Amino acid sequence: MHKTGLLGLCARAWNSVRMASSGMTRRDPLANKVALVTASTDGIGFAIARRLAQDGAHVVVSSRKQQNVDQAVATLQGEGLSVTGTVCHVGKAEDRERLVATAVKLHGGIDILVSNAAVNPFFGSIMDVTEEVWDKTLDINVKAPALMIKAVVPEMEKRGGGSVVIVSSIAAFSPSPGFSPYNVSKTALLGLNKTLAIELAPRNVRVNCLAPGLIKTSFSRMLWMDKEKEESMKETLRISRLGEPEDCAGIVSFLCSEDASYITGETVVVGGGTPSRL
């Protein structure tokens, strides 16, 4: 390929990603798609659910608490979006089954899964982590996403394929001091992503990973809750601001769309330039 042709191809690819992130892409790229988003009543999950719905998808949000589900659904329906919700503790098989069944009953199937649920029950040295903490962290952050994906893939196959986005973290590449089990669990998701991408490609199911950096949410508040800490964190970034949940949403919508039909097994870092390679 001539150099000019290659440059043109690269420019078109970059423009597609840029437009997806900024909301400038074509109208309703996810029209009539059905999306499940776990842990989606606040923060990154909520922003993703909103963006998928804005881009035309029917979205089912979920959370462990009914009041959070009700509030998120009311907010998004109030914006004219096709959003419903149900309680789902991803660590419970019956809740995962109910989430899948809700989507199938309401919309006839599932095209998209965004696995966002995670816990971080410990701060300190890895040498002080108890077996109970290890079990809880790996159960929710690694095993539950794998089982959630297992539950939705048969429904995706019935519709000819689908797209999965696993939410990992910048901590998978650059471990955050004090968050030892969380760091390990998020690194494990990179391996889950690669493995599933290989195994599910013959079923026309794409699997990709999102690795957010420091995003300003209630989950990460201990890292930015006072101005001094926030300024200290900014010094580690190339883009000198903390991320917002919406910074993650456009990338996820892009990965779930036909614009990303030739992308699987990849991890997109949304981290303001934080060093992010193993």
LOSEMAR-405060 format. One record per residue: residue in one letter; z, y, x of N, C-alpha, C in turn. Coordinates in steps of 0.2 Angstrom, whole numbers. Each point is the difference from the previous one (the first is absolute). Layout:
residues N
type	nc3	nc2	nc1	cac3	cac2	cac1	cc3	cc2	cc1
A	Z	Y	X	Z	Y	X	Z	Y	X
...
//
This chain:
residues 278
type	nc3	nc2	nc1	cac3	cac2	cac1	cc3	cc2	cc1
M	0	-6	4	0	6	-4	0	6	4
H	-4	5	-1	0	6	3	6	4	0
K	2	4	5	6	4	0	1	4	-6
T	-6	3	-2	1	5	-6	1	-4	-6
G	-3	-6	-1	2	-4	-6	7	-3	0
L	3	-1	6	7	-3	0	4	6	-1
L	-1	6	2	4	6	-1	0	1	-8
G	-6	0	-3	-1	1	-7	4	-5	-4
L	0	-7	2	4	-5	-3	8	2	0
C	2	1	6	7	2	1	2	6	-4
A	-4	5	0	1	6	-4	1	-2	-8
R	-4	-4	-2	0	-2	-7	6	-4	-2
A	2	-4	5	6	-4	-1	6	4	0
W	1	5	5	5	4	0	1	5	-6
N	-6	2	-3	0	4	-6	3	-3	-6
S	-2	-7	0	3	-4	-6	7	0	0
V	3	-1	6	7	-1	1	3	7	-1
R	-3	5	2	3	7	-1	0	2	-7
M	-5	-2	-4	-1	2	-7	5	-4	-4
A	1	-6	2	5	-4	-3	7	2	0
S	2	3	6	6	2	1	2	7	-3
S	-6	4	-1	1	7	-3	-1	0	-7
G	-2	-6	-3	-2	0	-7	-7	3	-2
M	-4	1	5	-7	2	-1	-5	-5	-2
T	2	-7	0	-4	-5	-1	-3	0	-7
R	-5	-4	-1	-3	0	-7	5	-2	-5
R	-2	2	-6	4	0	-6	2	-8	-2
D	6	-1	0	3	-6	-3	-3	-6	4
P	1	0	7	-2	-6	4	4	-7	-2
L	5	1	-3	4	-6	-2	0	-2	-8
A	-5	3	-3	-1	0	-7	0	-8	-3
N	5	-1	-5	1	-6	-3	3	-6	5
K	2	2	5	4	-4	5	7	0	-3
V	4	-6	1	7	-1	-2	4	0	7
A	5	4	0	4	0	7	7	-1	-2
L	3	-4	4	7	-1	0	3	4	7
V	5	4	-1	3	3	6	8	-2	-1
T	3	-3	5	7	-1	0	4	6	3
A	6	0	-2	4	6	2	-4	6	0
S	-2	2	-7	-4	5	-1	2	6	-4
T	7	1	-1	2	5	-4	3	6	4
D	-1	0	7	2	5	4	-4	0	6
G	0	6	4	-2	0	7	-8	-3	1
I	-1	-3	5	-7	-3	1	-3	-4	-5
G	4	-4	-3	-2	-5	-5	-3	4	-6
F	4	5	-2	-1	5	-6	-7	4	1
A	0	2	6	-6	4	2	-6	-4	0
I	0	-6	2	-5	-5	0	-2	-2	-7
A	5	-1	-4	-2	-2	-7	-3	6	-4
R	2	6	2	-3	6	-3	-7	0	2
R	-2	0	6	-6	0	3	-5	-5	-3
L	2	-6	0	-4	-6	-2	-2	2	-8
A	5	2	-4	-1	2	-7	-5	6	0
Q	1	5	4	-5	6	0	-7	-2	2
D	-1	-6	4	-6	-2	2	-3	-5	-5
G	3	-1	-6	-3	-4	-5	4	-7	-2
A	4	-2	4	3	-6	-1	6	0	-5
H	1	-6	-4	5	-1	-4	6	-3	4
V	5	4	1	6	-2	5	6	-2	-4
V	3	-6	3	6	-2	-2	5	1	5
V	5	5	-1	5	2	5	6	-5	-1
S	4	0	5	6	-4	-1	6	2	5
S	6	-2	-2	6	2	3	6	-5	-2
R	5	0	4	6	-4	-2	3	3	-6
K	0	6	-2	4	3	-5	-5	3	-6
Q	2	-2	-6	-4	1	-6	-1	8	0
Q	6	4	1	0	7	-1	-5	3	5
N	-1	-2	6	-5	2	5	-7	-1	-3
V	-1	-6	-2	-7	-2	-3	-2	5	-6
D	5	1	-4	-1	4	-6	-2	7	2
Q	4	3	5	-1	6	2	-7	1	3
A	-2	-5	4	-6	1	4	-6	-1	-5
V	0	-5	-5	-5	-1	-5	-1	7	-4
A	6	3	-2	-1	6	-4	-3	5	4
T	2	1	6	-3	5	4	-8	-1	1
L	-2	-6	1	-7	-1	2	-4	0	-7
Q	3	-3	-5	-4	1	-6	0	7	-3
G	5	4	2	-1	7	-2	-5	4	4
E	-3	-3	5	-5	3	4	-7	-3	-3
G	0	-4	-5	-6	-3	-3	-2	-6	4
L	4	-4	3	-2	-5	4	2	-7	-3
S	-4	-5	1	1	-7	-3	5	-3	5
V	6	0	-2	6	-3	3	5	-3	-4
T	2	-6	1	5	-3	-3	5	-3	5
G	5	-3	-2	5	-2	5	5	-6	-2
T	3	-3	5	5	-5	-2	5	-1	6
V	6	-2	-2	5	-1	5	-3	-6	5
C	1	1	6	-2	-6	5	5	1	6
H	4	-5	1	3	-1	7	-4	-5	3
V	-4	2	6	-4	-4	3	3	-7	3
G	6	0	1	3	-6	3	2	-5	-6
K	-2	1	-6	2	-4	-5	-7	-3	-3
A	-1	-7	0	-6	-3	-2	-2	2	-7
E	5	0	-5	-1	2	-7	-2	7	-1
D	2	4	4	-2	7	0	-8	1	2
R	-1	-3	6	-7	0	2	-5	-3	-5
E	2	-6	-3	-4	-3	-5	-1	5	-6
R	5	4	-2	0	4	-6	-5	6	2
L	0	3	6	-4	5	2	-7	-2	-1
V	-2	-6	3	-7	-2	0	-2	-1	-8
A	5	-4	-4	-2	-1	-7	-1	7	-4
T	4	5	2	-1	6	-4	-6	3	2
A	-3	0	6	-6	3	1	-6	-4	-3
V	1	-7	0	-5	-4	-3	0	1	-8
K	6	0	-3	0	1	-7	-3	7	-2
L	2	5	3	-2	7	-2	-8	1	2
H	-2	-2	6	-7	2	2	-4	-6	2
G	2	-6	-1	-5	-6	1	0	-3	7
G	3	3	5	-1	-2	6	3	4	5
I	-1	-1	7	2	4	5	-5	0	6
D	-1	7	2	-5	1	5	3	2	7
I	6	3	-1	3	4	6	8	-2	0
L	2	-1	6	7	0	1	2	4	6
V	5	4	-1	3	4	5	7	-2	1
S	2	-3	5	7	-3	2	4	5	4
N	4	3	-4	4	6	3	7	-1	1
A	3	-5	-4	7	-1	0	3	-1	7
A	6	3	1	3	-2	7	7	2	-1
V	4	-3	5	7	2	0	2	1	8
N	5	4	1	3	1	7	7	1	-1
P	4	-6	0	7	0	-1	4	1	6
F	-2	1	5	4	0	7	-3	6	4
F	5	3	4	-1	4	5	5	-2	6
G	-3	-1	6	4	-2	6	-4	-4	4
S	4	-3	5	-3	-5	5	-2	-6	-3
I	-6	-3	2	-2	-6	-2	5	-6	1
M	4	1	5	5	-5	2	6	0	-5
D	0	5	-4	5	0	-6	-2	-2	-7
V	-7	-2	0	-2	-1	-7	2	-7	-2
T	3	0	-6	2	-7	-3	-6	-4	-2
E	2	-6	-1	-5	-5	-3	-2	2	-7
E	5	3	-4	-1	2	-7	-5	6	0
V	1	5	5	-5	6	0	-7	-3	2
W	0	-4	5	-7	-3	2	-3	-3	-6
D	3	-4	-4	-2	-4	-6	-3	5	-5
K	4	5	-2	-2	5	-5	-6	4	3
T	0	2	6	-6	4	2	-6	-4	0
L	0	-6	3	-6	-4	0	-2	-2	-6
D	5	-2	-5	-2	-2	-6	-4	5	-4
I	2	7	0	-3	5	-4	-6	3	4
N	0	1	6	-5	3	4	-6	-4	2
V	2	-7	1	-6	-4	2	-1	-6	-5
K	5	-4	-2	-2	-5	-4	-2	2	-7
A	3	5	-3	-2	2	-7	-7	3	0
P	-2	4	5	-7	2	0	-5	-6	0
A	2	-5	4	-5	-6	1	0	-4	-7
L	6	0	-3	0	-4	-7	-3	4	-5
M	0	7	0	-3	4	-5	-7	0	1
I	-3	0	6	-7	-1	1	-2	-7	-3
K	4	-5	2	-2	-7	-3	-1	0	-7
A	5	4	-4	-1	0	-7	-6	4	-3
V	-2	5	4	-6	4	-3	-6	-3	2
V	-1	-3	5	-7	-2	2	-3	-5	-5
P	3	-4	-3	-4	-4	-5	-3	4	-6
E	4	6	-2	-3	4	-5	-6	5	3
M	1	1	7	-6	4	3	-6	-4	0
E	1	-7	2	-6	-4	0	-4	-1	-7
K	4	0	-5	-3	0	-7	-5	6	-1
R	2	6	4	-4	6	-1	-5	1	5
G	-1	-6	4	-5	1	6	2	2	6
G	7	2	1	3	2	6	5	6	-1
G	2	3	5	5	5	0	2	3	6
S	5	4	0	2	4	6	7	0	0
V	3	-1	6	8	0	1	1	5	6
V	5	4	-1	2	5	5	8	-2	1
I	1	-1	6	7	-2	2	3	7	3
V	6	2	-2	3	6	3	4	-2	6
S	-2	1	6	5	-1	6	3	6	2
S	0	2	6	3	6	2	-2	1	8
I	1	6	2	-1	2	7	5	-4	4
A	6	-1	-3	5	-4	4	-3	-7	2
A	-5	-2	-3	-3	-7	2	-3	1	7
F	-2	6	2	-3	1	7	5	3	4
S	4	5	-2	5	4	4	6	-1	-4
P	4	-5	2	7	-1	-3	4	6	0
S	3	1	-6	5	6	-1	7	-3	2
P	3	4	5	7	-2	2	5	-1	-6
G	3	-6	0	5	-1	-5	-2	-3	-6
F	-7	-1	-1	-2	-3	-6	-3	-7	2
S	3	-4	4	-2	-6	3	-3	-5	-5
P	3	-3	-5	-3	-4	-5	-6	3	-3
Y	0	6	-2	-5	3	-4	-6	0	5
N	1	2	6	-6	1	5	-3	-7	1
V	4	-5	0	-3	-7	1	-4	-2	-6
S	3	1	-6	-3	-2	-6	-7	4	-1
K	0	6	2	-7	4	-1	-5	-2	5
T	2	-3	6	-4	-2	5	-3	-7	-3
A	4	-4	-3	-2	-6	-3	-5	1	-5
L	0	5	-4	-5	2	-5	-7	1	3
L	-1	2	7	-6	0	3	-3	-7	1
G	4	-4	2	-2	-7	0	-2	-3	-7
L	4	1	-5	-2	-2	-7	-7	3	-2
N	-1	6	2	-6	3	-2	-6	-3	3
K	0	-1	7	-5	-4	4	-1	-7	-3
T	5	-3	-1	-1	-7	-3	-3	-1	-6
L	3	4	-5	-3	0	-7	-7	3	0
A	-2	5	4	-7	2	0	-5	-6	2
I	2	-4	5	-4	-6	1	0	-5	-5
E	6	-1	-3	0	-6	-5	-3	2	-7
L	0	7	-1	-2	2	-7	-7	2	0
A	-3	2	6	-7	2	0	-5	-4	-4
P	1	-7	0	-5	-4	-4	1	0	-7
R	6	3	-2	1	1	-7	-2	7	-3
N	-3	4	5	-2	7	-1	6	4	-2
V	6	-1	4	6	4	-1	1	3	7
R	-1	7	0	2	4	7	7	1	0
V	3	0	6	7	2	2	0	5	5
N	3	5	-1	1	5	5	7	3	0
C	2	4	5	7	2	1	0	7	1
L	5	3	-3	2	8	1	6	0	4
A	0	4	6	6	1	4	2	7	0
P	4	2	-5	2	8	0	5	1	5
G	-1	6	3	5	3	5	6	3	-4
L	2	5	3	6	4	-4	-2	4	-6
I	0	-3	-5	-2	3	-7	7	2	-3
K	0	6	-3	5	3	-3	2	-3	-7
T	4	-5	0	2	-3	-6	8	-2	0
S	2	-2	-6	7	-1	0	2	-6	5
F	-5	-5	1	1	-6	4	2	2	7
S	-4	6	2	1	2	7	4	6	1
R	4	2	-5	4	6	1	4	1	5
M	3	-6	3	5	1	5	-3	2	7
L	-7	0	0	-3	2	6	-2	7	0
W	0	3	-6	-2	7	-1	5	4	-4
M	6	-2	-2	4	3	-5	3	7	2
D	0	1	7	2	7	2	-5	3	4
K	0	6	1	-6	4	3	0	-2	7
E	5	-1	3	0	-2	8	-3	-6	1
K	1	-5	-5	-3	-7	1	-8	1	-1
E	-1	4	-6	-7	0	-1	-4	4	5
E	2	5	3	-3	3	6	-1	-5	6
S	6	-4	1	-1	-5	6	-5	-5	-2
M	-1	-2	-6	-5	-5	-1	-7	3	0
K	-1	6	-2	-6	4	1	-3	0	7
E	5	0	5	-2	1	7	-4	-7	2
T	1	-5	-3	-3	-7	2	-7	0	-3
L	-2	4	-4	-6	0	-4	-6	4	3
R	-6	-2	0	-6	4	2	-1	5	-6
I	1	-2	-6	-1	5	-6	7	2	-1
S	2	6	1	7	2	0	3	1	-7
R	0	-5	-4	3	1	-7	2	-7	-2
L	4	-1	-4	2	-7	-3	-5	-1	-5
G	-2	-7	-1	-5	-2	-5	3	1	-7
E	-4	0	-5	1	0	-7	-2	-6	-3
P	3	-3	-5	-3	-6	-3	-7	0	-2
E	-3	6	-2	-7	1	-2	-4	-2	6
D	2	1	6	-4	-1	6	-2	-7	1
C	4	-5	-3	-2	-7	0	-4	-2	-6
A	0	4	-5	-3	-3	-6	-8	0	0
G	-3	5	3	-7	0	0	-3	-6	4
I	3	-2	6	-2	-5	4	1	-7	-4
V	5	-1	-4	1	-6	-3	-6	0	-6
S	-1	5	-3	-6	0	-5	-6	-2	3
F	-2	3	6	-6	-2	4	0	-7	1
L	6	-3	3	0	-7	2	-1	-4	-6
C	1	2	-6	0	-4	-6	-7	1	-3
S	-4	4	2	-6	2	-3	-6	-4	3
E	-6	1	-3	-6	-3	3	-2	3	6
D	2	6	2	-2	3	6	3	-3	6
A	5	-5	-1	3	-3	5	-1	-8	-1
S	-6	-1	-3	-2	-7	-1	-1	-5	6
Y	-1	4	6	-1	-4	6	6	0	5
I	6	2	-3	6	1	4	5	-5	-3
T	3	-4	5	5	-4	-2	4	-2	7
G	6	-1	-1	5	-2	6	1	6	4
E	-1	6	-2	2	6	4	6	3	-2
T	3	4	5	6	4	-2	-2	7	2
V	1	4	-5	-1	8	0	7	3	1
V	1	4	5	6	3	2	-1	7	-3
V	5	2	-4	0	7	-3	7	3	3
G	-1	3	6	7	1	4	-1	7	4
G	-4	4	-2	0	7	4	-1	-1	7
G	-4	-5	3	-1	-1	7	5	-3	4
T	5	-3	-4	5	-4	4	-3	-6	4
P	2	-1	6	-3	-6	3	1	-6	-4
S	-5	-4	-1	0	-5	-5	-4	-6	2
R	1	-3	6	-4	-6	2	5	-5	3
L	0	-6	-1	4	-5	3	-2	-1	7
//
